[in-house]
């Protein structure tokens, strides 16, 4: 082999390689090197592709949204009752306000409203001014003419059949403010749990249908979270409204209806195949 590669030079001598021999050896070595590099690179890329494919299959997931709704009747009614009294002196305004408010509070046990379910949420005394006009018809300096006392209590009525009677007694006792009336559910946590369970069951039903349609096998839950939609809307409070005359003494008819407790969940499952 070596003898074949060795040849005569241009002068006919022996013992040295010709230019063509050098080029042939270089080309052979280059081809061998390229085959080795390409072979190694191909093997690496093939194994890398297989590894990525295995990882992608292992990380394949599907996310389902489940919704659960529980309808329940309210258990309590929350309302505010207030009294505004005005007099020339602070003492007179306070005395009148206290007498009427105490008379109203004394009726509450007959409606099943215990002390724990009533509290004073605001009490204030404010001066009352008038602004008489001067001879030119413009308001002059304010003149103190008396004082006004504001007293507001919040009540929780647990016997919903008594709600109308409580509203009627507000006017009977001489109170002249009522507002922020709403029906609520006292123990909302239990209903939220029930709605959550229904939402999870709904998500499981959806992922089962998905598996049947695609021929996939569903594994364990990868992640789970509850959407903010799961919280029931809070009732909008009514502003305090003044009531006058004997009309308020009539017991109005009120309907509690039902409230909707909703839970929305997003559940991610692992796909096994």
Steps between C-alpha positions, in 0.01 A plus 500: 500500500775737601696400196209588280469838662870560455603584150750673287527872512523714194877437483452126507639461851370282784444547880257789507130538443353670205255791526215277382574248773475766768167616363358148486595426860358833615170431324477153650564630850252783449227261385562269797482794738180629344337157517597475867371848585175457312446156651558627853278805442221289352507262795489794742212669320307175479537436872419865580183480291393182676564665837297810411218283368494302824496824701220646289294186546572503873401869524183481294206638698143609450312765700127486561275766652229377734203693633281425798189688608308454823168677553404556861248700695634787714517437872517855637390853413729793578361851527579840645255712696577855599357802675566867436377746764541877519451736794618839620741350752726198495330352806155523349614339173683222684209429735247474218729281293584270791136458604381397154799279421478318835129444439579343163778279640268378775271349233774298331499195736140437399623453142771257610783752458758441772758745628777340292302581184464873557764769527532877471700584189484880516414772751567869452393844624523790258416868532221631283536839332276730302618760253256795503511745214601859553321804359670447164378141474839340561566240771634656816711341774377157615279489808500199737141387541539159663661156486434176313567151632550206262478146635514187281487133597560189291277196550521136401163330475536121506130424492418612149128481570548796735674728250179680402408551865841647578475743209154603614616557857762750383229750417288407801788583735549840338820426313534686172793333320522155340744357248768248399250217502620167360447126528816300570615147571648479848733202449619550143811280535297176490327600177830610344643155574200335337533724194872417480427126509246544222753700293765229539251233396414708194869529404546124546201432277646722228845341509342153484315599183826639359680171570226299330504723192881504458585153625727646768567377849467765770736496796513693825417868558799726432354829623175643626376847579171675557399791284386826658158433346445254780402765749131587515416863433440710808158665524502871428406690816212743490575854616331615819156631412278724706152381591222719634149466623305189593558325168816341639301326774359255243690169487621466141510167321857395416616200298840343567518299178822305436866587467747345260839385627735434209846342478721490189816286497777435248650151526808384306540125443800303375456312172663158517468413133 
